Amino acid sequence: MRLGIDWGGTKIEIIALSNEGSELFRQRVDTPRDDYQGCLEAVKHLVNEAETATSQSGTLGLGIPGSLSPKSGLVKNANSTWMNGKPLDKDLEYVIGRPVRIQNDANCLAVSEATDGAGAGAHIVHAVIIGTGCGSGIAIDARAHQGANGIGGEWGAITVPWLKEDEFPGPDSWIGHQGVIDRWCSGTGFQLDYKEKTGTLLKGHEIMALKRSGDPVATHVYEAYVSRLARSLAMSANLLDPDVFVLGGGMSNIDELYEDLPPAMVPYIFSDTFDTPIRKAVHGDSSGVRGAAWLWN
């Protein structure tokens, strides 16, 4: 049996998978925010619940909104800031009494979809989370590409490429950079762009309902969002040239994106052809936690 944990800013979720990939158990609890020790105890509780319910023990993989530094072994770049600077793998191994494998949550999405999802069988999968934030992960032959410095796939802090005059320098992000992918290509950025133009904060699906009804402001905001995400994906295509892009997170449920993104990318692709598919994550919100379980492949 394989256990996977998705440690997010609002919830911590566990899944138990059989070796063949069928779901045996699943449960989530609210994240004890700003309480590192409380989060460790929440993970321990979920592992106990899963193993009690299944009468089995399992390997444990963990997806986090950050990564472990290869140099220090400590968590870095996590927007759940209370885990930064902590030896999370060592602390969890002590609490639950077994080895753990930890990867960035976007890498877990990539691993999940490369294993038995939208990128199954592909050599290189670039998975992009377009939700509260906008991170990405890379899987090569269904294994997470962490990189020499633990920052493989960390595109969220990069400035949206080919900035237009009316976009420069762009809004501030949580890390202090301006105009970055995490701020402009996330669902949060989509909502804030609409608020900036109207003074009204709406959810993404509400903005899309207005766009589909012909509202000109919502249409403009959507088209600007497509352009920024397309330029960001084109940068990846030029550098990495993956076999498939996979989109996860709340914005990935906007069906129009899969038709509108490819032609918006073409002017920025350094090639005479571009036919790389852009697909929705097969496992949806489950991809991250499933990918954590698959880290022991």
NUKE-652223 format. One record per residue (C-alpha): residue in one letter; x, y, z. Coordinates in Angstrom, 2 decimals, always signed. Layout:
! NUKE-652223
{r->A; u->X; v->Y; w->Z}
...
//
This chain:
! NUKE-652223
{r->M; u->+0.00; v->+0.00; w->+0.00}
{r->R; u->+1.10; v->+3.55; w->-0.77}
{r->L; u->+0.12; v->+6.54; w->+1.35}
{r->G; u->+0.19; v->+10.08; w->-0.03}
{r->I; u->-0.24; v->+13.34; w->+1.87}
{r->D; u->-1.09; v->+16.69; w->+0.29}
{r->W; u->-0.12; v->+19.37; w->+2.83}
{r->G; u->-1.78; v->+22.61; w->+1.73}
{r->G; u->-2.39; v->+25.95; w->+3.34}
{r->T; u->-6.04; v->+25.20; w->+4.15}
{r->K; u->-6.23; v->+21.39; w->+4.34}
{r->I; u->-4.05; v->+18.32; w->+4.81}
{r->E; u->-5.30; v->+15.28; w->+2.92}
{r->I; u->-4.26; v->+11.63; w->+2.85}
{r->I; u->-4.95; v->+8.96; w->+0.28}
{r->A; u->-4.19; v->+5.25; w->+0.45}
{r->L; u->-3.61; v->+3.52; w->-2.87}
{r->S; u->-3.16; v->-0.10; w->-3.67}
{r->N; u->-0.02; v->-0.98; w->-5.62}
{r->E; u->-2.23; v->-1.04; w->-8.71}
{r->G; u->-3.52; v->+2.51; w->-8.06}
{r->S; u->-7.02; v->+1.89; w->-6.74}
{r->E; u->-8.18; v->+4.15; w->-3.90}
{r->L; u->-8.49; v->+2.38; w->-0.55}
{r->F; u->-8.99; v->+5.31; w->+1.83}
{r->R; u->-9.16; v->+9.09; w->+1.76}
{r->Q; u->-9.57; v->+11.73; w->+4.45}
{r->R; u->-8.75; v->+15.40; w->+5.04}
{r->V; u->-8.45; v->+17.74; w->+7.99}
{r->D; u->-8.09; v->+21.49; w->+8.30}
{r->T; u->-4.47; v->+22.65; w->+8.31}
{r->P; u->-3.35; v->+23.93; w->+11.74}
{r->R; u->-2.14; v->+27.23; w->+10.30}
{r->D; u->+1.02; v->+28.74; w->+11.76}
{r->D; u->+1.43; v->+25.63; w->+13.95}
{r->Y; u->+4.27; v->+23.44; w->+12.66}
{r->Q; u->+4.06; v->+20.88; w->+15.46}
{r->G; u->+0.29; v->+20.75; w->+15.06}
{r->C; u->+0.74; v->+19.95; w->+11.36}
{r->L; u->+3.13; v->+17.09; w->+12.18}
{r->E; u->+0.55; v->+15.68; w->+14.57}
{r->A; u->-2.17; v->+16.05; w->+11.93}
{r->V; u->-0.08; v->+13.98; w->+9.49}
{r->K; u->+0.49; v->+11.34; w->+12.17}
{r->H; u->-3.26; v->+11.23; w->+12.89}
{r->L; u->-4.13; v->+10.79; w->+9.20}
{r->V; u->-1.56; v->+8.00; w->+8.75}
{r->N; u->-3.00; v->+6.19; w->+11.76}
{r->E; u->-6.54; v->+6.60; w->+10.45}
{r->A; u->-5.61; v->+5.26; w->+7.00}
{r->E; u->-3.75; v->+2.26; w->+8.32}
{r->T; u->-6.46; v->+1.44; w->+10.85}
{r->A; u->-9.16; v->+1.63; w->+8.19}
{r->T; u->-7.24; v->-0.55; w->+5.72}
{r->S; u->-5.50; v->-2.87; w->+8.22}
{r->Q; u->-2.32; v->-2.29; w->+6.20}
{r->S; u->+0.85; v->-0.26; w->+6.55}
{r->G; u->+2.29; v->+1.71; w->+3.67}
{r->T; u->+5.07; v->+3.85; w->+2.29}
{r->L; u->+4.53; v->+7.60; w->+2.75}
{r->G; u->+5.05; v->+10.41; w->+0.25}
{r->L; u->+4.33; v->+14.05; w->+0.96}
{r->G; u->+3.54; v->+16.97; w->-1.34}
{r->I; u->+4.19; v->+20.45; w->+0.06}
{r->P; u->+3.85; v->+24.01; w->-1.29}
{r->G; u->+7.63; v->+24.41; w->-1.23}
{r->S; u->+10.66; v->+22.14; w->-1.47}
{r->L; u->+13.58; v->+20.74; w->+0.51}
{r->S; u->+16.91; v->+22.45; w->-0.03}
{r->P; u->+19.54; v->+19.97; w->-1.26}
{r->K; u->+22.13; v->+22.07; w->+0.58}
{r->S; u->+20.57; v->+22.48; w->+4.03}
{r->G; u->+17.84; v->+19.82; w->+4.02}
{r->L; u->+15.39; v->+22.46; w->+5.23}
{r->V; u->+12.10; v->+23.54; w->+3.65}
{r->K; u->+12.34; v->+26.63; w->+1.46}
{r->N; u->+10.04; v->+28.73; w->-0.73}
{r->A; u->+6.84; v->+27.51; w->+0.97}
{r->N; u->+3.92; v->+29.92; w->+0.97}
{r->S; u->+2.80; v->+28.05; w->+4.11}
{r->T; u->+5.61; v->+30.02; w->+5.69}
{r->W; u->+5.62; v->+28.27; w->+9.07}
{r->M; u->+7.29; v->+25.23; w->+7.51}
{r->N; u->+10.18; v->+27.21; w->+6.02}
{r->G; u->+13.52; v->+26.51; w->+7.64}
{r->K; u->+12.31; v->+23.21; w->+9.13}
{r->P; u->+13.84; v->+19.72; w->+8.63}
{r->L; u->+10.43; v->+18.38; w->+7.66}
{r->D; u->+11.52; v->+14.96; w->+6.42}
{r->K; u->+13.54; v->+14.28; w->+9.58}
{r->D; u->+10.79; v->+15.55; w->+11.86}
{r->L; u->+8.14; v->+13.42; w->+10.15}
{r->E; u->+10.33; v->+10.35; w->+10.20}
{r->Y; u->+10.69; v->+10.81; w->+13.95}
{r->V; u->+6.95; v->+11.37; w->+14.50}
{r->I; u->+5.64; v->+8.48; w->+12.39}
{r->G; u->+8.61; v->+6.12; w->+12.64}
{r->R; u->+9.37; v->+5.50; w->+8.97}
{r->P; u->+11.12; v->+7.14; w->+5.99}
{r->V; u->+9.20; v->+9.71; w->+3.95}
{r->R; u->+9.71; v->+11.16; w->+0.49}
{r->I; u->+8.86; v->+14.83; w->-0.03}
{r->Q; u->+8.34; v->+16.80; w->-3.24}
{r->N; u->+6.83; v->+20.09; w->-4.26}
{r->D; u->+3.05; v->+19.76; w->-4.72}
{r->A; u->+3.27; v->+20.71; w->-8.40}
{r->N; u->+5.85; v->+17.96; w->-8.93}
{r->C; u->+3.38; v->+15.57; w->-7.32}
{r->L; u->+0.74; v->+16.69; w->-9.81}
{r->A; u->+3.20; v->+15.99; w->-12.62}
{r->V; u->+4.07; v->+12.54; w->-11.26}
{r->S; u->+0.41; v->+11.62; w->-10.81}
{r->E; u->-0.61; v->+12.62; w->-14.31}
{r->A; u->+2.50; v->+11.05; w->-15.84}
{r->T; u->+1.80; v->+7.77; w->-14.03}
{r->D; u->-1.85; v->+7.16; w->-14.85}
{r->G; u->-3.36; v->+10.44; w->-15.95}
{r->A; u->-3.35; v->+12.91; w->-18.83}
{r->G; u->+0.39; v->+12.44; w->-19.42}
{r->A; u->+0.58; v->+8.66; w->-19.02}
{r->G; u->+3.33; v->+7.25; w->-21.21}
{r->A; u->+4.84; v->+10.66; w->-22.05}
{r->H; u->+8.59; v->+11.18; w->-21.64}
{r->I; u->+8.38; v->+14.77; w->-20.31}
{r->V; u->+5.26; v->+16.16; w->-18.62}
{r->H; u->+5.06; v->+19.82; w->-17.59}
{r->A; u->+2.19; v->+20.14; w->-15.12}
{r->V; u->+0.89; v->+23.57; w->-14.18}
{r->I; u->-1.33; v->+24.43; w->-11.22}
{r->I; u->-3.59; v->+27.38; w->-12.00}
{r->G; u->-5.42; v->+27.78; w->-8.72}
{r->T; u->-4.87; v->+29.99; w->-5.69}
{r->G; u->-1.28; v->+30.30; w->-6.93}
{r->C; u->+0.43; v->+29.25; w->-10.13}
{r->G; u->+3.21; v->+26.73; w->-9.70}
{r->S; u->+4.49; v->+24.01; w->-11.97}
{r->G; u->+6.24; v->+20.68; w->-11.84}
{r->I; u->+8.12; v->+18.49; w->-14.28}
{r->A; u->+8.03; v->+14.70; w->-14.51}
{r->I; u->+10.52; v->+12.82; w->-16.65}
{r->D; u->+9.57; v->+9.18; w->-17.24}
{r->A; u->+7.01; v->+9.58; w->-14.42}
{r->R; u->+9.65; v->+10.71; w->-11.90}
{r->A; u->+9.77; v->+14.21; w->-10.41}
{r->H; u->+12.51; v->+16.40; w->-11.79}
{r->Q; u->+13.70; v->+18.23; w->-8.68}
{r->G; u->+16.86; v->+19.72; w->-10.20}
{r->A; u->+20.36; v->+20.23; w->-8.83}
{r->N; u->+19.20; v->+23.01; w->-6.49}
{r->G; u->+15.70; v->+21.76; w->-5.78}
{r->I; u->+14.03; v->+24.34; w->-8.01}
{r->G; u->+13.12; v->+22.29; w->-11.08}
{r->G; u->+9.84; v->+23.59; w->-12.49}
{r->E; u->+9.71; v->+26.62; w->-10.17}
{r->W; u->+8.30; v->+28.99; w->-12.75}
{r->G; u->+5.94; v->+30.94; w->-10.44}
{r->A; u->+8.61; v->+33.50; w->-9.49}
{r->I; u->+9.50; v->+34.23; w->-13.14}
{r->T; u->+8.18; v->+37.43; w->-14.71}
{r->V; u->+5.52; v->+36.78; w->-17.34}
{r->P; u->+7.55; v->+36.83; w->-20.59}
{r->W; u->+7.11; v->+39.28; w->-23.46}
{r->L; u->+5.54; v->+41.88; w->-21.16}
{r->K; u->+3.31; v->+44.38; w->-22.90}
{r->E; u->+3.59; v->+48.10; w->-22.30}
{r->D; u->+0.40; v->+48.31; w->-20.24}
{r->E; u->+1.53; v->+45.34; w->-18.09}
{r->F; u->+4.91; v->+46.70; w->-17.01}
{r->P; u->+6.11; v->+46.40; w->-14.27}
{r->G; u->+3.14; v->+44.38; w->-13.00}
{r->P; u->+1.62; v->+43.83; w->-9.56}
{r->D; u->+3.65; v->+42.77; w->-6.53}
{r->S; u->+3.75; v->+39.12; w->-5.53}
{r->W; u->+4.10; v->+37.52; w->-2.11}
{r->I; u->+7.84; v->+37.09; w->-2.68}
{r->G; u->+8.33; v->+40.76; w->-3.55}
{r->H; u->+8.78; v->+40.42; w->-7.32}
{r->Q; u->+6.58; v->+42.22; w->-9.84}
{r->G; u->+4.58; v->+40.84; w->-12.74}
{r->V; u->+5.35; v->+37.20; w->-11.99}
{r->I; u->+3.55; v->+34.13; w->-13.30}
{r->D; u->+2.32; v->+33.16; w->-9.81}
{r->R; u->+0.53; v->+36.49; w->-9.48}
{r->W; u->-0.84; v->+36.93; w->-12.99}
{r->C; u->-1.57; v->+33.40; w->-14.20}
{r->S; u->-3.27; v->+32.12; w->-11.04}
{r->G; u->-6.98; v->+32.06; w->-10.34}
{r->T; u->-6.30; v->+34.70; w->-7.70}
{r->G; u->-4.66; v->+36.93; w->-10.29}
{r->F; u->-7.62; v->+36.45; w->-12.66}
{r->Q; u->-10.00; v->+37.61; w->-9.93}
{r->L; u->-7.83; v->+40.56; w->-8.88}
{r->D; u->-7.47; v->+41.74; w->-12.47}
{r->Y; u->-11.25; v->+41.89; w->-12.76}
{r->K; u->-11.51; v->+43.68; w->-9.41}
{r->E; u->-8.94; v->+46.26; w->-10.49}
{r->K; u->-11.02; v->+47.09; w->-13.55}
{r->T; u->-14.46; v->+47.04; w->-11.91}
{r->G; u->-14.00; v->+47.47; w->-8.16}
{r->T; u->-15.89; v->+44.20; w->-7.63}
{r->L; u->-14.29; v->+40.97; w->-6.42}
{r->L; u->-15.91; v->+37.97; w->-8.10}
{r->K; u->-14.96; v->+34.31; w->-8.19}
{r->G; u->-13.50; v->+32.88; w->-11.36}
{r->H; u->-16.65; v->+31.02; w->-12.40}
{r->E; u->-18.68; v->+34.21; w->-11.93}
{r->I; u->-16.34; v->+36.17; w->-14.19}
{r->M; u->-16.55; v->+33.41; w->-16.79}
{r->A; u->-20.36; v->+33.48; w->-16.65}
{r->L; u->-20.23; v->+37.18; w->-17.46}
{r->K; u->-17.74; v->+36.57; w->-20.25}
{r->R; u->-19.98; v->+33.92; w->-21.79}
{r->S; u->-22.91; v->+36.32; w->-21.67}
{r->G; u->-20.92; v->+38.85; w->-23.68}
{r->D; u->-19.81; v->+41.21; w->-20.91}
{r->P; u->-16.97; v->+43.30; w->-22.44}
{r->V; u->-14.94; v->+43.79; w->-19.24}
{r->A; u->-15.04; v->+40.10; w->-18.31}
{r->T; u->-14.12; v->+39.22; w->-21.91}
{r->H; u->-11.13; v->+41.60; w->-21.82}
{r->V; u->-9.94; v->+40.16; w->-18.49}
{r->Y; u->-10.23; v->+36.61; w->-19.81}
{r->E; u->-8.37; v->+37.41; w->-23.04}
{r->A; u->-5.57; v->+39.11; w->-21.07}
{r->Y; u->-5.35; v->+36.05; w->-18.82}
{r->V; u->-5.12; v->+33.69; w->-21.82}
{r->S; u->-2.37; v->+35.84; w->-23.33}
{r->R; u->-0.27; v->+35.82; w->-20.15}
{r->L; u->-0.66; v->+32.09; w->-19.55}
{r->A; u->+0.04; v->+31.37; w->-23.23}
{r->R; u->+3.27; v->+33.41; w->-23.15}
{r->S; u->+4.35; v->+31.57; w->-20.02}
{r->L; u->+3.64; v->+28.17; w->-21.57}
{r->A; u->+5.45; v->+29.23; w->-24.75}
{r->M; u->+8.54; v->+30.02; w->-22.69}
{r->S; u->+8.41; v->+26.47; w->-21.31}
{r->A; u->+7.89; v->+25.04; w->-24.80}
{r->N; u->+10.96; v->+26.89; w->-26.09}
{r->L; u->+13.13; v->+25.81; w->-23.15}
{r->L; u->+11.85; v->+22.36; w->-22.19}
{r->D; u->+9.77; v->+21.27; w->-25.20}
{r->P; u->+7.66; v->+18.82; w->-23.15}
{r->D; u->+5.58; v->+16.08; w->-24.72}
{r->V; u->+2.44; v->+17.34; w->-22.99}
{r->F; u->+1.24; v->+20.18; w->-20.78}
{r->V; u->-1.22; v->+19.22; w->-18.04}
{r->L; u->-3.30; v->+21.84; w->-16.24}
{r->G; u->-4.62; v->+21.43; w->-12.70}
{r->G; u->-6.25; v->+23.71; w->-10.15}
{r->G; u->-9.56; v->+25.55; w->-10.30}
{r->M; u->-8.87; v->+27.49; w->-13.52}
{r->S; u->-8.14; v->+24.23; w->-15.34}
{r->N; u->-11.89; v->+23.60; w->-15.35}
{r->I; u->-12.44; v->+26.45; w->-17.84}
{r->D; u->-13.00; v->+24.46; w->-21.02}
{r->E; u->-12.33; v->+27.43; w->-23.31}
{r->L; u->-8.66; v->+27.46; w->-22.28}
{r->Y; u->-7.87; v->+24.26; w->-24.17}
{r->E; u->-9.08; v->+25.81; w->-27.42}
{r->D; u->-7.76; v->+29.33; w->-26.86}
{r->L; u->-4.27; v->+28.69; w->-25.46}
{r->P; u->-2.57; v->+26.90; w->-28.42}
{r->P; u->-3.14; v->+29.67; w->-31.01}
{r->A; u->-2.18; v->+32.30; w->-28.42}
{r->M; u->+1.13; v->+30.48; w->-27.88}
{r->V; u->+2.11; v->+30.11; w->-31.55}
{r->P; u->+3.50; v->+33.65; w->-32.11}
{r->Y; u->+6.01; v->+33.04; w->-29.31}
{r->I; u->+7.11; v->+29.51; w->-30.27}
{r->F; u->+10.57; v->+29.31; w->-31.84}
{r->S; u->+9.63; v->+26.62; w->-34.31}
{r->D; u->+7.80; v->+26.20; w->-37.58}
{r->T; u->+5.38; v->+23.80; w->-35.89}
{r->F; u->+3.70; v->+23.42; w->-32.51}
{r->D; u->+1.35; v->+20.58; w->-31.75}
{r->T; u->+2.09; v->+19.81; w->-28.09}
{r->P; u->-1.23; v->+18.93; w->-26.43}
{r->I; u->-2.56; v->+20.88; w->-23.46}
{r->R; u->-4.77; v->+18.63; w->-21.33}
{r->K; u->-6.82; v->+18.86; w->-18.18}
{r->A; u->-5.57; v->+16.76; w->-15.25}
{r->V; u->-7.46; v->+13.46; w->-15.30}
{r->H; u->-7.44; v->+13.16; w->-11.52}
{r->G; u->-8.43; v->+16.77; w->-10.87}
{r->D; u->-8.07; v->+17.82; w->-7.24}
{r->S; u->-6.80; v->+14.32; w->-6.41}
{r->S; u->-3.69; v->+14.58; w->-8.57}
{r->G; u->-1.45; v->+16.14; w->-5.93}
{r->V; u->-2.21; v->+13.63; w->-3.23}
{r->R; u->-2.04; v->+10.69; w->-5.66}
{r->G; u->+1.31; v->+11.92; w->-6.94}
{r->A; u->+2.63; v->+12.03; w->-3.37}
{r->A; u->+1.69; v->+8.37; w->-2.98}
{r->W; u->+3.46; v->+7.52; w->-6.27}
{r->L; u->+6.76; v->+9.08; w->-5.06}
{r->W; u->+7.80; v->+5.60; w->-3.94}
{r->N; u->+7.65; v->+4.24; w->-7.50}
//
